[in-house]
Amino acid sequence: MKFNSVCILGMGYIGLPTACMFTQSGVRVLGVDIHPEIVDTLNRGQIHIHEPGLAEAVNQAVAAGMLRAATAPQPSDAFIIAVPTPFYLNDLGEHDGKSYKKADMRAVESAARSILPVLRPGNLVVLESTSPPRTTTDLIRPILEESGLKAGQDFTLAYSPERVLPGQILRELVENARVIGGIDPASALAGADLYSVFVRGQIHQTDSTTAEMVKLMENTYRDVNIAIANEFGRLATRFGVDVWEAISLASLHPRVKILSPGPGVGGHCISVDPWFLVESAPDLAQLIAKARAVNDGQPHFLLQQLRAALGGNLAGVNVAVLGLAYKPDVDDLRESPAVEVAQLLTQAGAHVLAWEPYKPQANLPGVPQAASLQQAFSNANVLLVLVGHSQFKTLQPAQVAQDTPARLVFDAVNTLNAPAWRAAHFTLHRLGDAKNQPG
Ligand code: SAJ
């Protein structure tokens, strides 16, 4: 099947780079976004998000007349839905008296509905947004069939998850293996034809529900593995063990690779996607729900450990919080456990001054930010490292000792060179290390 034009709904971290990939292979793209200011920015050849290489790609695509943006879809050969699926923050599902977070499918639903007036026989529709199992068949299909056209007969319909890592999206979109699940084999084939326009990795065809599960399984697998690392950290604390030493020794086993404990799991994927399985089958997804609870509880565990290191009291302590991002060397604060730790500290009466090199002015409630690392250091009683940013790894402890009155350091991500900091007369605590406890 040949595609001359594609309409992509949702001009975010996935939709916009995907649009550029199509245009570079000669396919015209209409990028749809409900926010008029995003549409205007794109039509000027500019971008509203940060991703290496994207600004140039959009500029070229718009200048060449291959990419246009609009607030509503227009007739095209194929439609790709790439809008966000967050979860409801307050409206929780329930099972057995327990509360669960629920996926917010409103953006996906209204994107699908907006295609109705322009859906034509012979079209392909692909959902890329991370979604609970059976969304393509049970939610998208009935909406699209309100057009009077029949899926699998008049148009093809598929699900294809994105698996790219922020910071490397343009490369990974092309190189990563791609899974395309159709509501029938013809739909999977049409999807494979569409993505083979720019994908150089292998394209695997399957059914749509399997493809939905694959994406959720990938991120759930990682979440559960991080949860066990966090639980090992808690156990090590109980038994007087250094979890970092124990993890490196256990990982010498040829079939064992243990991830790292930390302040918790953040970002918009791994801390969210497991809930899509839990909400769909709470009676079955018990380990997954438990892993979420362990990871969500990690900021509280960290606070308890810090309190103990400070001799039992957080009130009135000046804490220099180093790092707010959800992981090293990104500017993304979404669902970041570091932000939660900072807020919990403020609630506990500590005076927080946070330094986030990638977002010095985030304006978060309960998280006063320093204008510089030096300012965060200047009046601190304790330095709390929450993210393994390169800037923190390369700190020189002898220099820091001159910049701060603090002599207590708590490293929640094992990113500092502990012997060097101790040699510079800092009292260094590490999350999950009860073996090398100072004092
Ligand atoms: N984390 C730990 N310990 C570890 C590893 C990570 O505490 O050993 C924490 C990180 O600090 C962070 C969170 O987990 O807070 C998630 O970080 P990550 O690097 O594991 O994942 P993301 O969210 O940046 O990207 C993931 C990727 N999925 C997998 O690795 C299975 C990526 O391929 C997906 O495209 C992306 O989710 C997504 O969009 O779903």
Residues whose N, C-alpha, C, O or C-beta is under 5 A from the ligand:
A	BS01	SAJ	E162 R163 V164 L165 E218 N219 R222 I226 L259 S260 P261 G262 G264 V265 G266 G267 C269 I270 Y326 K327
